[in-house]
Structure formats: structure tokens, C-alpha cells
């Protein structure tokens, strides 16, 4: 099965707040994956943006198989709709930064498709 790696970060938060946002986002994505029965196809961990700091990290590294893409999109959309005003989604193919209402209204599924290289952003 083909796996992809995404990095999700929240640019308007720092330190402990950023870590809390990352943890809440992971929990939302996990609930979505469990609800869709694809939790076996997604792995997540919180990583640091910079290695020279003592914070716990504010970037979510997501590795997923194709069946889990919908769970990632739904979970991320739910979290951003409720809390987000700035989010960055990065892959080996590119990066998308959404701020303000663009973050709250982001079509995560379409964004992930575009970042996978099947569409141009």
C-alpha cells in the first residue's frame, strides 16, 4: 500500500499552546480514523519545529495509507473549523498555508489531493 507523509503545523501558536493544539488536532484526527475504521492505516507523532528548543513540539507528522486520507481530511477540517486561524500543511510536493477565514473554510481533502501532486495549487 502506498504511504504518504504530511506535516501539519499551526503558525500562530508557540510553546505549550502550540503543543496543546497539536495534541488536540491529533486526537480529532484519531477519532475520525476510528469512526471510519481506518485507524490501522494512519500513524501520527508530534515533532519539534526546531531541535534547539525544549518545547514538546508543535508539528504533527502524519504517515498514512490511502484509506486513511479521508480520515485525515475530516479530522483536520473539523479541528480547523473549530480552532484554526492559521495552518500549514506540507508534503514532499509542496506547502499550503491558510490563514483567517481561508483556514476555517479550507477544503482539506482537495488540498491533500493537490499536495499529492495530482492537481496544481
TORLO-58414 format. One record per atom (N, C-alpha, C, O): x, y, z; residue in three letters. Coordinates in steps of 0.2 Angstrom, whole numbers, plus 5000, padded with zeros to 4 digits. Each point is the difference from the previous one (the first is absolute). Layout:
# TORLO-58414
XYZALA
...
//
This chain:
# TORLO-58414
500449945000UNK
499650065000UNK
500450065000UNK
500550015004UNK
499450044992UNK
500350065000UNK
499950055006UNK
499550005002UNK
501150025001UNK
499950045006UNK
500350074998UNK
500450014996UNK
499350045007UNK
500250074999UNK
500150035007UNK
499749985005UNK
500850074995UNK
500150045006UNK
499850074999UNK
500250034995UNK
499550005010UNK
499850075001UNK
500250035006UNK
500149965005UNK
500150104995UNK
500150045006UNK
499550055001UNK
499950044995UNK
499849975011UNK
499550055001UNK
500350045006UNK
500249975005UNK
499850094994UNK
500250055005UNK
499550065001UNK
499750014995UNK
500450025011UNK
499550055001UNK
500450065002UNK
500350015005UNK
499850044990UNK
500450055000UNK
499950065005UNK
500450045002UNK
499049975001UNK
499850055004UNK
500149985008UNK
499750045004UNK
500649904997UNK
500049985007UNK
500849995001UNK
500349984996UNK
499950025011UNK
500649995001UNK
500149965007UNK
499550005004UNK
501049964997UNK
500149975006UNK
499549955002UNK
499849964996UNK
500050055011UNK
499549955003UNK
499350004996UNK
499749954999UNK
500150114999UNK
499450014996UNK
500049964993UNK
499549974999UNK
501150044998UNK
500149964994UNK
499949935001UNK
499749964996UNK
500750015009UNK
499949935001UNK
499349985002UNK
499849944998UNK
499950105006UNK
499349985001UNK
499550004994UNK
499649954999UNK
500550094997UNK
499750004993UNK
500149944996UNK
499649974997UNK
501150015003UNK
500249954996UNK
499749935003UNK
499749964997UNK
500350045010UNK
499749945003UNK
499249994999UNK
499849954999UNK
499950115001UNK
499250004999UNK
499949984993UNK
499549974998UNK
500950064997UNK
499949984993UNK
500149934999UNK
499649964996UNK
500950015007UNK
500149934999UNK
499549965003UNK
499849954997UNK
499950075009UNK
499449965003UNK
499450014995UNK
499649954999UNK
500350104998UNK
499450014995UNK
500149964994UNK
499549964998UNK
501150034999UNK
500249964995UNK
499949935002UNK
499749964996UNK
500550025010UNK
500049935002UNK
499249985001UNK
499949944997UNK
499750105005UNK
499349995001UNK
499749994993UNK
499649954999UNK
500650094996UNK
499749994994UNK
500349944997UNK
499649964996UNK
501050025004UNK
500249934998UNK
499749945003UNK
499849964996UNK
500150055010UNK
499649945004UNK
499350004997UNK
499849944999UNK
499950115001UNK
499350004997UNK
499949984993UNK
499549974998UNK
501050044998UNK
500049974993UNK
500349934999UNK
500149974995UNK
500250015011UNK
500349935000UNK
500649994996UNK
500249954998UNK
500250115002UNK
500750004997UNK
500650015004UNK
500550024998UNK
499449985009UNK
500550025005UNK
500649964999UNK
500650025002UNK
499449924995UNK
500649964998UNK
500450024995UNK
500649984999UNK
499150074997UNK
500450034994UNK
500350075001UNK
500250034995UNK
499849995011UNK
500250075002UNK
500550005006UNK
499849975005UNK
500850064995UNK
500450015005UNK
500250075001UNK
500150044995UNK
499949985011UNK
500150075001UNK
500550015006UNK
500049965005UNK
500450094995UNK
500450025006UNK
500150085000UNK
499950034995UNK
500249995011UNK
500150075000UNK
500850015000UNK
500449975003UNK
499850084993UNK
500750014999UNK
500250085001UNK
499550045000UNK
501149975001UNK
500250075001UNK
500150034994UNK
500249974995UNK
499750105005UNK
500150044994UNK
500850015000UNK
500350004995UNK
499950015011UNK
500850025000UNK
500249955006UNK
499749995005UNK
500949984993UNK
500349955005UNK
500450045006UNK
500249965005UNK
499950104994UNK
500450045006UNK
499550035005UNK
500350045004UNK
499149944996UNK
499550025005UNK
499849955005UNK
500149944998UNK
499750075008UNK
499849955005UNK
499249994999UNK
499849965004UNK
499950074992UNK
499249995000UNK
499949934997UNK
500549964998UNK
498950015003UNK
499849934998UNK
499950004993UNK
500049944997UNK
499950114999UNK
499950004993UNK
499350024998UNK
499550005004UNK
500550034990UNK
499450034998UNK
499849984993UNK
499550034997UNK
500849925000UNK
499949984993UNK
499849925001UNK
500349965004UNK
499250034992UNK
499749935000UNK
500349974994UNK
499950024994UNK
500449925007UNK
500349964994UNK
499549954999UNK
499949965004UNK
499850034990UNK
499549954999UNK
500249964994UNK
500250024995UNK
499849915006UNK
500249954995UNK
499349964999UNK
499849975005UNK
500050034989UNK
499349974999UNK
500049964993UNK
500350024995UNK
499349935005UNK
499949964994UNK
499450034997UNK
499650045003UNK
500249954991UNK
499550034996UNK
499349995004UNK
499750055000UNK
500149905003UNK
499450005003UNK
499950055006UNK
499450025001UNK
501150005002UNK
500050055005UNK
500050074998UNK
499950055004UNK
500149974990UNK
500050074997UNK
499450035002UNK
500050065002UNK
499449914997UNK
499450035002UNK
500050015007UNK
499750065002UNK
500549905003UNK
500050015007UNK
500450065002UNK
499850045004UNK
500849974992UNK
500450055002UNK
499750074997UNK
500050055004UNK
499749954991UNK
499750064997UNK
499450025005UNK
499950065001UNK
499749895001UNK
499450015004UNK
500250035007UNK
499850055002UNK
500749915001UNK
500250025007UNK
500450075000UNK
499850045004UNK
500649974991UNK
500350074999UNK
499550054999UNK
500050065003UNK
499549934992UNK
499550054999UNK
499650025006UNK
499950065002UNK
499949895002UNK
499650015006UNK
500450045005UNK
499750055003UNK
500949944998UNK
500450035005UNK
500150084997UNK
499950045004UNK
500349964990UNK
500150074997UNK
499450045001UNK
500050065001UNK
499449914997UNK
499450045000UNK
499950035007UNK
499750055001UNK
500449915004UNK
499950025007UNK
500550055003UNK
499850045003UNK
500949944995UNK
500550045004UNK
500550044996UNK
500350045002UNK
499749944991UNK
500650034996UNK
499950064997UNK
499550024998UNK
501050025003UNK
500150064995UNK
500650014996UNK
500150044996UNK
500349915005UNK
500649994996UNK
500349935000UNK
500149975006UNK
499950004989UNK
500349934999UNK
500449994994UNK
499950034995UNK
500749935006UNK
500449994994UNK
500049924999UNK
500149965005UNK
499850024989UNK
500049934999UNK
500649994994UNK
500050034995UNK
500549935007UNK
500549994996UNK
500149924998UNK
499949965004UNK
500350034990UNK
500249944997UNK
500750004996UNK
500250064999UNK
500049894998UNK
500650004996UNK
499850044994UNK
500550024996UNK
498949995002UNK
499850034994UNK
499950085001UNK
499950034995UNK
500049995011UNK
499950075001UNK
499750025006UNK
499949955005UNK
499950114996UNK
499750035007UNK
499450044998UNK
500050044995UNK
499549965010UNK
499550044999UNK
499950035007UNK
500049975005UNK
499950104995UNK
499950045006UNK
499350035000UNK
499950044995UNK
499749955009UNK
499350035000UNK
500050045007UNK
500149985005UNK
499750084994UNK
499950055006UNK
499350035000UNK
499650004995UNK
500150025011UNK
499450035001UNK
499449954997UNK
500049945002UNK
499650094995UNK
499449974997UNK
500249944996UNK
499649954999UNK
500950064997UNK
500349954995UNK
500149945004UNK
499949944998UNK
500450065008UNK
500249945004UNK
499349975003UNK
500049945000UNK
499650105002UNK
499349975003UNK
499649974994UNK
499649955002UNK
500550074992UNK
499649984995UNK
500449954995UNK
499849994994UNK
500849995008UNK
500449964995UNK
499749944998UNK
499749965005UNK
500350024989UNK
499849934998UNK
500649965000UNK
500449994996UNK
499749975010UNK
500649975002UNK
500149944995UNK
500549994997UNK
498949985001UNK
500149944995UNK
500350024993UNK
500449974998UNK
499350095000UNK
500350034994UNK
500750025000UNK
500449994996UNK
499750045010UNK
500750025001UNK
500549945001UNK
500650014997UNK
499249945006UNK
500449945000UNK
500149974993UNK
500649984999UNK
498950024997UNK
500149974993UNK
500550054996UNK
500449974997UNK
499550095004UNK
500550054997UNK
500749995002UNK
500450004996UNK
499749995010UNK
500749995003UNK
500349934998UNK
500649995000UNK
498949964998UNK
500349944998UNK
500250004993UNK
500349964997UNK
499650105000UNK
500350014993UNK
499549994994UNK
500150004995UNK
499249985007UNK
499649984995UNK
499650074997UNK
499749994995UNK
500450065009UNK
499750074998UNK
500650055001UNK
500449995004UNK
499550064992UNK
500550065002UNK
499650055004UNK
499450024999UNK
501050005006UNK
499650055005UNK
500250074997UNK
499750055003UNK
//
